[in-house]
């Protein structure tokens, strides 16, 4: 069982915009993160991204905040993009199921226009919430 940690939790009120870091969020089964624009009855309720990938981007000289790429949960210790669809991930009190690796961007989003690149299409992982619960920085991340 792989183990990592939550580095940051981020939400936004509108799709296609950078998310803002919050101290804690509530994941709702079958819905996503309460108050986040991407929550709803679909397969991309929550997005995960490796903090290491964001840090590599920062080393190119562009300073970005946590959530700048539209990610909900930044993790350390595991690389979400290495997981396969169907993998179960326990984060804090919640249980997620990986539903999509990467995504296609048909147009350049506000994130791309703001920071010059968006790593979510290459590095982002999406999941649906099977069991809800609280999630915050420092929570353990377990991959079965």
C-alpha positions as CSV (number, residue, x, y, z in Angstrom):
1,X,0.0,0.0,0.0
2,X,1.6,3.3,-1.1
3,X,1.4,6.2,1.3
4,X,1.6,9.9,0.8
5,X,0.3,13.1,2.4
6,X,-2.0,15.9,1.5
7,X,0.1,19.0,0.7
8,X,-2.7,21.4,0.0
9,X,-6.5,21.5,-0.5
10,X,-7.9,24.0,-3.0
11,X,-11.3,25.0,-4.4
12,X,-12.7,27.6,-6.8
13,X,-16.2,28.9,-7.5
14,X,-15.8,28.9,-11.3
15,X,-14.4,26.3,-13.8
16,X,-11.3,27.2,-15.7
17,X,-9.9,29.4,-13.0
18,X,-7.1,28.9,-10.5
19,X,-8.2,27.4,-7.2
20,X,-7.5,29.0,-3.8
21,X,-6.0,27.0,-0.9
22,X,-8.3,26.4,2.0
23,X,-7.4,24.9,5.4
24,X,-10.0,22.1,5.2
25,X,-12.7,20.9,2.8
26,X,-15.6,18.5,3.0
27,X,-15.8,15.7,0.3
28,X,-19.3,14.6,-0.3
29,X,-20.0,11.1,-1.7
30,X,-21.2,11.2,-5.3
31,X,-20.7,14.9,-5.5
32,X,-17.1,16.1,-4.9
33,X,-15.8,18.9,-2.7
34,X,-18.5,21.1,-1.2
35,X,-18.3,24.6,-2.6
36,X,-16.1,23.7,-5.6
37,X,-17.1,24.5,-9.2
38,X,-16.2,21.0,-10.4
39,X,-18.5,19.2,-7.9
40,X,-21.5,17.4,-9.3
41,X,-22.8,14.1,-10.6
42,X,-20.0,13.2,-13.0
43,X,-16.6,11.4,-13.2
44,X,-14.3,14.4,-12.5
45,X,-15.5,15.4,-9.1
46,X,-12.0,15.9,-7.6
47,X,-8.7,16.5,-9.2
48,X,-5.3,15.4,-7.8
49,X,-1.8,16.6,-8.7
50,X,1.7,15.8,-7.4
51,X,3.3,18.7,-5.5
52,X,6.6,17.6,-7.0
53,X,5.3,18.4,-10.5
54,X,4.2,21.9,-9.4
55,X,7.6,22.4,-7.8
56,X,9.4,21.4,-11.0
57,X,7.3,24.0,-12.8
58,X,8.2,26.7,-10.2
59,X,11.9,25.9,-10.9
60,X,11.4,27.1,-14.4
61,X,11.1,30.6,-12.9
62,X,7.4,31.0,-12.8
63,X,6.0,31.4,-9.3
64,X,2.5,29.8,-8.9
65,X,0.4,29.4,-5.9
66,X,-1.1,26.1,-4.8
67,X,-4.3,25.6,-6.9
68,X,-2.9,27.6,-9.8
69,X,-3.5,24.6,-12.2
70,X,-7.0,24.0,-11.0
71,X,-6.1,21.1,-8.8
72,X,-8.2,20.3,-5.8
73,X,-5.7,18.2,-3.8
74,X,-1.9,18.4,-4.1
75,X,-0.1,15.3,-2.7
76,X,3.4,14.4,-1.8
77,X,4.9,10.9,-1.6
78,X,3.0,9.5,-4.5
79,X,2.6,10.4,-8.1
80,X,-1.1,10.3,-9.0
81,X,-0.5,10.1,-12.7
82,X,1.2,6.7,-12.2
83,X,-2.1,5.3,-10.9
84,X,-4.6,3.5,-13.1
85,X,-8.3,4.1,-13.6
86,X,-10.3,2.2,-11.0
87,X,-7.6,2.6,-8.2
88,X,-9.1,3.4,-4.8
89,X,-7.4,6.2,-2.9
90,X,-8.1,6.9,0.8
91,X,-7.5,10.6,1.7
92,X,-8.2,11.5,5.3
93,X,-11.7,10.3,6.0
94,X,-12.7,10.0,2.4
95,X,-12.4,7.3,-0.3
96,X,-11.9,8.2,-3.9
97,X,-11.9,6.1,-7.1
98,X,-9.6,7.3,-10.0
99,X,-11.7,7.8,-13.1
100,X,-9.5,9.6,-15.5
101,X,-5.7,10.2,-16.1
102,X,-5.0,13.6,-17.7
103,X,-7.5,15.5,-19.8
104,X,-7.8,17.1,-23.2
105,X,-7.9,20.8,-23.4
106,X,-9.7,22.0,-26.5
107,X,-8.9,25.7,-25.9
108,X,-6.3,27.6,-23.8
109,X,-7.9,28.1,-20.4
110,X,-7.5,31.1,-18.1
111,X,-4.9,29.1,-16.2
112,X,-2.7,28.7,-19.4
113,X,-3.1,32.3,-20.3
114,X,-2.1,33.4,-16.8
115,X,0.9,31.2,-16.2
116,X,2.0,30.2,-19.7
117,X,1.3,26.5,-19.4
118,X,-1.2,24.2,-17.7
119,X,0.2,20.8,-16.4
120,X,-3.2,19.4,-15.6
121,X,-3.8,17.9,-19.1
122,X,-0.5,15.9,-18.7
123,X,-0.2,15.4,-14.9
124,X,-3.7,15.8,-13.5
125,X,-5.8,12.8,-12.2
126,X,-9.5,12.9,-11.7
127,X,-11.7,10.9,-9.2
128,X,-15.2,10.5,-7.9
129,X,-16.0,10.4,-4.2
130,X,-17.1,7.0,-3.0
131,X,-17.1,7.9,0.8
132,X,-17.2,11.5,2.0
133,X,-15.3,13.2,4.8
134,X,-13.0,16.0,5.8
135,X,-9.7,16.5,4.1
136,X,-6.9,18.9,5.1
137,X,-3.1,19.4,4.8
138,X,-1.1,16.6,6.4
139,X,-3.8,14.0,6.0
140,X,-2.5,10.6,5.0
141,X,-3.1,9.4,1.4
142,X,-3.3,5.6,1.0
143,X,-3.3,3.8,-2.4
144,X,-4.5,0.2,-2.5
